[in-house]
Amino acid sequence: MAISVFDLFRIGIGPSSSHTVGPMRAASHFVWSLEKQPLNRIVVKLHGSLASTGVGHGTDRAVIMGLMGESPDTIDPDSIEPRLEALGNATPLTLPGGQSCPFDQQRDIEWDERCLPFHPNALVITAYQDEVVVATNTYYSLGGGFYIDQACADKGGIEEDTTLLPYPFETGSELLELCETHQLRISQLMLENEKAWRGEDAIRRELLTIWHAMRVSIENGLQATGRLPGGLNVRRRAQSLHQQLLSPPTNQRLIVSSFTVMDWVNLFALAVNEENAAGQRMVTAPTNGAAGIVPAVLAYYLKFEPDACDDDVVDFLLAAGAIGILCKKNASISGAEVGCQGEVGSACAMAAAGLAEVLGGTAKQVENAAEIGLEHNLGLTCDPVAGLVQVPCIERNAIASVKAINAARMALHGDGDHFVSLDKVIRTMRDTGRDMQDKYKETSKGGLAVNAIEC
């Protein structure tokens, strides 16, 4: 199975790749397949985690936009609210085929917390004409914006991309062996594989476009003020922290040099994830819940490395993508499937690998950096308060960003030899997620989600 780095880094909107990006894409796929068939009702039934935390994650809103034919990478986030208001005033859905269809959000979106057998993130969409079913399909949102339909699930899972890669790998050990045999860095090997889909100029251009989108989310987060939507009244902190870093209080001037670098890393991650929580433009990296880690570490490198350039951006994202592919193939990047270790843990490993790569690490050192980053996120639960991607998610990205930098530095101080391989850690993440109780997997039924709101 071939996975591209562009499958992991997707431009979309917040607050969740599994609950927002994936369902929007699935709903859009469904209505585009209808062509111009006349309809008088569409019913969406959300299952499992999509039902448990779908309100806080904006799943219902995302599905409605998808039914209108919108795509996460092109929709204007600021257009969503007025369109939903119009729909609430009895304006019918306008489908991509041009036909109109009445839609009552209260009636036509159903919430069922029972999980379907294949995956805990599931939605069933059914279209009717005069109470006769015109079309129906079941979709599974697998994390990171990936989704499959029931036909694909019946065949065993992820729809196979049969693209022939020059250097195919399924495990970290295979990746290292290929690098050693062909005398390639991980970023070089990934670049050669990406050429199976597109030319080198296009690869570099699109990776820089990804970075541009990440950078814009940082910049927007540094400017935004106020409180985040959803009811928790979480105050945005990135803007005020940015002002403090630009003009530190007089009594902090003596210590600012010791902590400024870490503060900048925290700042970048907070900025991204506050934008994510507000439902703004994002890049899955590999998910929205963990979207701040890769851009925070890359922004840190670009800010403090005087010789940094666009080539470093490309190499960073390619190396990070290699680790994300391993996590997705051999475990999961879905919080609903394995907890937050699959989101923040995978992102931490990816960022650590990317940083080690651009700092000149060998393939073994890059693999070691990823292993350290993931190993020390094992068992991390996904228990967001009130079902919102805010507490503890925003701070968790900042902590993991600093952890990724530390992982890279530790790996670079060694020779790449280490006790536990990345493959074993990924396998442990998979097994730990399988053993983890469902209340700790993006359902907001346990852990911090329950204890934080006790009266």
C-alpha positions as CSV (number, residue, x, y, z in Angstrom):
1,M,0.0,0.0,0.0
2,A,1.4,3.3,-1.1
3,I,0.8,6.4,1.1
4,S,2.0,9.9,0.0
5,V,3.2,12.6,2.3
6,F,0.4,14.7,0.9
7,D,-2.1,12.1,2.4
8,L,-0.8,13.1,5.8
9,F,-0.5,16.9,5.3
10,R,-3.9,18.1,4.2
11,I,-5.1,21.6,4.2
12,G,-8.5,21.8,5.8
13,I,-10.4,23.4,8.7
14,G,-10.6,22.9,12.4
15,P,-11.3,21.6,14.9
16,S,-10.8,17.9,14.1
17,S,-9.5,15.9,11.1
18,S,-11.5,12.8,12.1
19,H,-14.7,14.7,13.1
20,T,-14.6,17.6,10.7
21,V,-12.4,17.0,7.7
22,G,-13.1,13.3,7.1
23,P,-16.9,13.6,7.5
24,M,-17.0,16.7,5.3
25,R,-15.1,14.9,2.6
26,A,-17.4,11.8,3.0
27,A,-20.6,13.8,2.8
28,S,-19.3,15.6,-0.3
29,H,-18.4,12.3,-1.9
30,F,-21.9,11.0,-1.3
31,V,-23.8,14.0,-2.8
32,W,-21.5,14.2,-5.8
33,S,-22.3,10.6,-6.6
34,L,-26.0,11.4,-6.7
35,E,-25.5,13.5,-9.8
36,K,-28.9,15.3,-10.5
37,Q,-31.3,12.8,-9.0
38,P,-34.4,14.6,-7.4
39,L,-34.5,14.2,-3.6
40,N,-36.8,15.4,-0.8
41,R,-34.8,14.2,2.2
42,I,-31.2,13.3,3.3
43,V,-30.6,11.7,6.7
44,V,-27.2,11.5,8.3
45,K,-26.7,9.1,11.2
46,L,-23.5,9.7,13.3
47,H,-22.1,6.7,15.2
48,G,-19.6,6.1,18.0
49,S,-17.1,8.8,18.7
50,L,-18.7,11.0,16.0
51,A,-21.9,11.0,18.1
52,S,-20.2,11.2,21.5
53,T,-18.1,14.4,20.8
54,G,-19.5,15.4,17.4
55,V,-21.3,18.6,18.7
56,G,-18.1,19.9,20.3
57,H,-16.1,18.9,17.3
58,G,-18.5,20.5,14.8
59,T,-19.2,17.2,13.0
60,D,-22.8,18.2,12.2
61,R,-21.7,21.5,10.7
62,A,-19.0,19.8,8.7
63,V,-21.4,17.2,7.3
64,I,-23.9,19.9,6.2
65,M,-21.1,21.8,4.4
66,G,-20.1,18.5,2.7
67,L,-23.7,17.9,1.6
68,M,-23.5,21.3,-0.1
69,G,-20.5,20.0,-2.0
70,E,-17.8,21.9,-0.1
71,S,-14.3,20.6,0.5
72,P,-12.2,21.2,3.6
73,D,-9.3,22.6,1.6
74,T,-11.3,25.2,-0.3
75,I,-14.2,26.2,2.0
76,D,-14.1,29.7,3.6
77,P,-14.4,29.0,7.3
78,D,-16.1,32.3,7.8
79,S,-18.9,31.4,5.4
80,I,-20.1,28.4,7.5
81,E,-22.1,30.2,10.2
82,P,-24.2,32.4,7.9
83,R,-25.0,29.4,5.7
84,L,-26.1,27.4,8.7
85,E,-28.3,30.3,9.9
86,A,-30.0,30.4,6.4
87,L,-30.5,26.7,6.6
88,G,-32.1,27.1,10.0
89,N,-34.5,29.6,8.4
90,A,-35.9,26.9,6.2
91,T,-33.6,27.5,3.2
92,P,-33.2,24.2,1.5
93,L,-29.8,22.5,0.8
94,T,-28.4,23.2,-2.6
95,L,-26.6,20.1,-3.8
96,P,-23.7,20.0,-6.2
97,G,-25.9,18.7,-9.0
98,G,-28.0,21.9,-8.7
99,Q,-31.1,20.3,-7.1
100,S,-32.6,21.6,-3.9
101,C,-33.4,19.4,-0.9
102,P,-35.2,20.3,2.3
103,F,-33.1,19.7,5.4
104,D,-34.0,20.0,9.1
105,Q,-30.8,19.8,11.1
106,Q,-32.7,18.7,14.3
107,R,-34.6,16.0,12.4
108,D,-32.2,14.9,9.7
109,I,-29.0,14.4,11.8
110,E,-29.2,11.5,14.2
111,W,-26.8,10.7,17.0
112,D,-26.1,7.1,17.9
113,E,-23.2,6.4,20.3
114,R,-23.1,2.8,19.4
115,C,-20.0,1.9,17.4
116,L,-20.2,0.1,14.1
117,P,-17.9,-2.9,13.9
118,F,-15.2,-1.5,11.6
119,H,-14.3,1.8,13.2
120,P,-15.6,4.0,16.0
121,N,-15.9,7.0,13.7
122,A,-18.8,6.2,11.4
123,L,-21.6,8.0,9.6
124,V,-24.4,6.6,7.5
125,I,-25.9,8.9,4.8
126,T,-29.2,8.0,3.2
127,A,-31.0,10.0,0.4
128,Y,-34.8,9.7,-0.1
129,Q,-37.4,10.6,-2.8
130,D,-41.0,10.2,-1.6
131,E,-39.8,8.0,1.3
132,V,-38.0,5.7,-1.2
133,V,-34.3,5.2,-0.6
134,V,-32.4,6.6,-3.6
135,A,-28.9,6.0,-2.3
136,T,-27.2,5.1,1.0
137,N,-23.6,4.5,2.1
138,T,-21.7,4.1,5.3
139,Y,-18.4,6.0,5.8
140,Y,-15.6,5.6,8.3
141,S,-13.4,8.6,9.2
142,L,-10.0,7.1,10.0
143,G,-8.2,10.1,11.3
144,G,-6.1,12.7,9.5
145,G,-8.9,13.4,7.1
146,F,-8.8,9.8,5.7
147,Y,-12.1,8.1,5.1
148,I,-13.4,5.0,3.4
149,D,-16.9,3.8,2.5
150,Q,-18.5,0.5,3.3
151,A,-17.4,-1.3,0.2
152,C,-13.8,-0.6,1.0
153,A,-14.4,-1.6,4.7
154,D,-15.8,-4.9,3.5
155,K,-12.6,-5.6,1.6
156,G,-10.6,-5.1,4.8
157,G,-9.8,-1.5,5.3
158,I,-7.9,1.3,3.6
159,E,-8.4,1.6,-0.1
160,E,-5.2,0.4,-1.6
161,D,-3.1,2.8,-3.6
162,T,-1.3,0.4,-5.9
163,T,1.3,3.0,-7.1
164,L,4.6,1.3,-7.6
165,L,7.3,3.1,-5.5
166,P,11.0,2.8,-6.2
167,Y,11.7,2.3,-2.4
168,P,8.6,0.8,-0.8
169,F,8.7,0.2,3.0
170,E,6.3,-1.1,5.5
171,T,8.4,-0.8,8.7
172,G,11.1,1.4,10.1
173,S,13.7,-1.4,9.8
174,E,12.9,-1.7,6.1
175,L,13.2,2.1,5.7
176,L,16.7,2.1,7.4
177,E,17.8,-0.9,5.3
178,L,16.8,0.9,2.1
179,C,18.6,4.1,3.2
180,E,21.8,2.1,4.0
181,T,21.7,0.0,0.8
182,H,21.1,3.0,-1.5
183,Q,23.1,5.6,0.5
184,L,20.1,7.8,0.8
185,R,18.9,10.1,3.5
186,I,15.3,9.6,4.6
187,S,14.2,12.8,3.0
188,Q,15.9,11.8,-0.3
189,L,14.3,8.4,-0.3
190,M,10.9,10.0,0.4
191,L,11.5,12.5,-2.5
192,E,12.2,9.6,-4.9
193,N,9.0,7.8,-3.7
194,E,6.9,11.0,-4.1
195,K,8.1,11.2,-7.8
196,A,5.9,8.2,-8.5
197,W,2.9,10.6,-8.2
198,R,4.3,14.0,-9.4
199,G,7.4,15.7,-10.6
200,E,10.1,17.0,-8.3
201,D,9.2,20.7,-9.0
202,A,5.6,20.0,-8.1
203,I,6.6,18.1,-4.9
204,R,8.7,21.0,-3.7
205,R,6.0,23.6,-4.7
206,E,3.2,21.7,-2.9
207,L,5.3,21.1,0.2
208,L,6.1,24.8,0.4
209,T,2.3,25.5,-0.1
210,I,1.7,23.2,2.9
211,W,4.2,25.1,4.9
212,H,2.7,28.4,3.8
213,A,-0.7,27.3,5.1
214,M,0.9,26.2,8.4
215,R,2.7,29.6,8.7
216,V,-0.5,31.5,8.0
217,S,-2.2,29.6,10.8
218,I,0.6,30.6,13.2
219,E,0.4,34.2,12.1
220,N,-3.4,34.4,12.4
221,G,-3.2,32.8,15.8
222,L,-0.6,35.4,17.0
223,Q,-3.1,38.2,16.1
224,A,-6.4,36.7,17.3
225,T,-7.8,37.6,20.7
226,G,-10.8,36.8,22.8
227,R,-12.3,33.5,23.9
228,L,-12.7,30.3,21.9
229,P,-16.2,29.1,21.0
230,G,-17.9,26.1,22.5
231,G,-18.9,27.1,26.0
232,L,-15.8,26.6,28.0
233,N,-14.8,30.3,27.5
234,V,-11.1,29.3,27.1
235,R,-9.1,32.5,26.6
236,R,-6.7,32.7,23.7
237,R,-3.1,33.1,25.0
238,A,-0.9,33.2,21.9
239,Q,-1.4,36.9,21.2
240,S,-0.6,38.1,24.7
241,L,2.4,35.7,25.0
242,H,3.7,37.0,21.6
243,Q,3.5,40.6,23.0
244,Q,5.4,39.6,26.1
245,L,8.2,38.0,24.0
246,L,8.5,41.0,21.8
247,S,8.5,43.4,24.8
248,P,9.3,41.4,28.0
249,P,8.4,43.1,31.4
250,T,11.4,44.9,32.9
251,N,11.6,42.5,35.8
252,Q,12.0,39.5,33.4
253,R,14.8,40.9,31.3
254,L,17.6,39.1,33.2
255,I,16.1,35.7,32.7
256,V,14.4,36.0,29.3
257,S,17.4,34.8,27.4
258,S,17.4,31.5,29.2
259,F,13.8,30.6,28.4
260,T,12.9,32.6,25.3
261,V,13.5,29.7,22.8
262,M,11.2,27.4,24.7
263,D,8.6,30.2,25.0
264,W,8.7,30.7,21.2
265,V,8.1,27.0,20.6
266,N,5.2,27.0,23.0
267,L,3.9,30.2,21.3
268,F,3.9,28.7,17.8
269,A,2.0,25.6,19.0
270,L,-0.6,27.5,21.0
271,A,-1.2,29.8,18.0
272,V,-1.9,27.0,15.6
273,N,-4.2,25.0,18.0
274,E,-6.1,28.0,19.1
275,E,-6.9,28.6,15.4
276,N,-7.8,25.0,15.1
277,A,-10.2,25.2,18.1
278,A,-11.8,28.2,16.4
279,G,-12.6,26.2,13.3
280,Q,-10.2,28.1,11.1
281,R,-7.9,27.0,8.2
282,M,-5.5,24.2,9.3
283,V,-3.1,21.6,8.0
284,T,-3.5,18.0,9.4
285,A,-0.1,17.0,10.7
286,P,-1.1,14.2,10.8
287,T,-4.4,15.2,12.5
288,N,-6.0,18.5,13.5
289,G,-5.9,17.7,17.2
290,A,-2.1,17.5,16.9
291,A,-1.7,20.1,14.1
292,G,0.5,22.5,16.1
293,I,3.5,20.2,16.7
294,V,5.1,19.9,13.3
295,P,4.6,23.6,12.4
296,A,5.8,24.7,15.8
297,V,9.1,22.7,15.6
298,L,9.6,23.7,12.0
299,A,9.0,27.4,12.8
300,Y,11.4,27.1,15.7
301,Y,14.1,25.8,13.4
302,L,13.5,28.5,10.8
303,K,13.6,31.2,13.4
304,F,16.7,30.2,15.2
305,E,18.8,28.6,12.5
306,P,20.5,31.4,10.5
307,D,21.2,29.3,7.4
308,A,17.7,27.8,7.2
309,C,16.1,27.8,3.7
310,D,13.2,26.4,1.7
311,D,15.2,23.2,1.0
312,D,15.1,22.6,4.8
313,V,11.3,22.9,4.8
314,V,11.0,20.3,2.1
315,D,13.4,17.9,3.8
316,F,11.8,18.4,7.2
317,L,8.3,17.6,5.9
318,L,9.5,14.6,3.8
319,A,11.3,13.0,6.8
320,A,8.3,13.8,9.1
321,G,6.0,12.2,6.5
322,A,8.0,9.0,6.5
323,I,7.4,8.5,10.2
324,G,3.7,9.4,9.9
325,I,3.3,6.8,7.2
326,L,4.8,4.2,9.5
327,C,2.5,5.1,12.3
328,K,-0.6,5.0,10.1
329,K,0.4,1.7,8.4
330,N,1.3,-0.1,11.6
331,A,-0.9,1.4,14.2
332,S,-3.3,4.4,13.9
333,I,-3.3,8.2,13.9
334,S,-6.9,8.3,15.1
335,G,-7.7,9.4,18.7
336,A,-11.0,7.5,18.5
337,E,-9.1,4.3,17.8
338,V,-5.9,4.4,20.0
339,G,-6.2,7.6,22.1
340,C,-4.2,10.7,21.9
341,Q,-0.9,8.7,21.6
342,G,-2.0,8.2,18.0
343,E,-2.4,11.9,17.4
344,V,0.0,13.9,19.6
345,G,2.4,10.9,19.9
346,S,2.7,10.4,16.2
347,A,3.0,14.1,15.6
348,C,5.8,14.4,18.2
349,A,7.7,11.5,16.5
350,M,7.2,13.2,13.1
351,A,8.5,16.6,14.3
352,A,11.4,15.0,16.1
353,A,12.4,13.1,12.9
354,G,12.0,16.2,10.7
355,L,14.2,18.3,13.0
356,A,16.9,15.6,13.3
357,E,16.9,15.3,9.5
358,V,17.5,19.0,8.8
359,L,20.1,19.1,11.6
360,G,22.2,16.6,9.7
361,G,21.2,13.4,11.5
362,T,21.8,10.0,9.9
363,A,18.9,7.8,9.0
364,K,19.5,5.8,12.2
365,Q,19.5,9.0,14.3
366,V,16.3,10.3,12.6
367,E,14.6,6.9,13.4
368,N,15.9,7.2,17.0
369,A,14.5,10.7,17.4
370,A,11.1,9.5,16.2
371,E,11.3,6.5,18.6
372,I,12.1,8.8,21.6
373,G,9.3,11.2,20.7
374,L,6.7,8.4,20.4
375,E,7.9,6.3,23.3
376,H,7.3,9.0,25.8
377,N,3.7,9.6,24.6
378,L,2.7,5.9,24.9
379,G,-0.6,5.5,26.8
380,L,-1.7,9.1,26.2
381,T,-5.5,9.2,26.5
382,C,-7.9,11.3,24.4
383,D,-10.4,12.7,26.9
384,P,-11.2,16.3,25.8
385,V,-13.3,18.3,28.2
386,A,-16.8,19.0,26.9
387,G,-15.9,17.2,23.7
388,L,-14.0,20.3,22.5
389,V,-10.5,20.3,21.0
390,Q,-9.3,22.8,23.6
391,V,-8.5,21.3,27.1
392,P,-6.1,19.6,27.3
393,C,-5.4,19.6,23.5
394,I,-4.0,23.1,23.0
395,E,-1.4,22.9,25.8
396,R,-0.7,19.3,24.9
397,N,0.6,20.4,21.5
398,A,3.0,22.9,23.1
399,I,4.4,20.3,25.5
400,A,4.8,17.8,22.7
401,S,6.6,20.3,20.5
402,V,9.3,20.9,23.2
403,K,9.5,17.1,23.7
404,A,10.1,16.6,20.0
405,I,13.0,19.1,20.0
406,N,14.5,17.3,23.1
407,A,14.0,13.9,21.3
408,A,15.9,15.2,18.3
409,R,18.7,16.6,20.4
410,M,19.1,13.4,22.4
411,A,19.2,11.3,19.2
412,L,21.8,13.5,17.6
413,H,24.1,13.2,20.7
414,G,24.1,9.5,20.1
415,D,25.2,7.4,17.1
416,G,21.7,6.0,16.3
417,D,22.0,2.8,18.2
418,H,19.3,2.4,20.8
419,F,17.6,-0.3,22.9
420,V,14.0,-0.1,21.6
421,S,13.3,0.3,17.9
422,L,10.7,2.6,16.4
423,D,8.8,-0.4,15.0
424,K,8.5,-1.9,18.5
425,V,7.2,1.4,19.9
426,I,4.6,1.7,17.1
427,R,3.5,-1.8,17.8
428,T,3.2,-1.0,21.5
429,M,1.1,2.1,20.6
430,R,-1.2,-0.2,18.6
431,D,-1.5,-2.8,21.4
432,T,-2.0,-0.1,24.1
433,G,-4.7,1.5,22.0
434,R,-6.4,-1.8,21.6
435,D,-6.4,-2.4,25.4
436,M,-7.4,1.2,26.3
437,Q,-11.0,1.6,27.5
438,D,-13.3,3.4,25.1
439,K,-14.0,6.2,27.5
440,Y,-10.4,7.3,27.0
441,K,-10.7,7.4,23.2
442,E,-12.3,10.6,22.1
443,T,-15.7,10.0,23.7
444,S,-15.3,12.5,26.6
445,K,-16.7,9.9,29.0
446,G,-13.7,9.4,31.2
447,G,-10.5,10.9,32.6
448,L,-10.0,14.6,32.4
449,A,-13.3,15.1,30.5
450,V,-15.2,13.9,33.5
451,N,-13.1,15.1,36.4
452,A,-12.6,18.6,35.1
453,I,-16.3,19.4,35.2
454,E,-17.2,17.7,38.5
455,C,-19.2,20.0,40.8
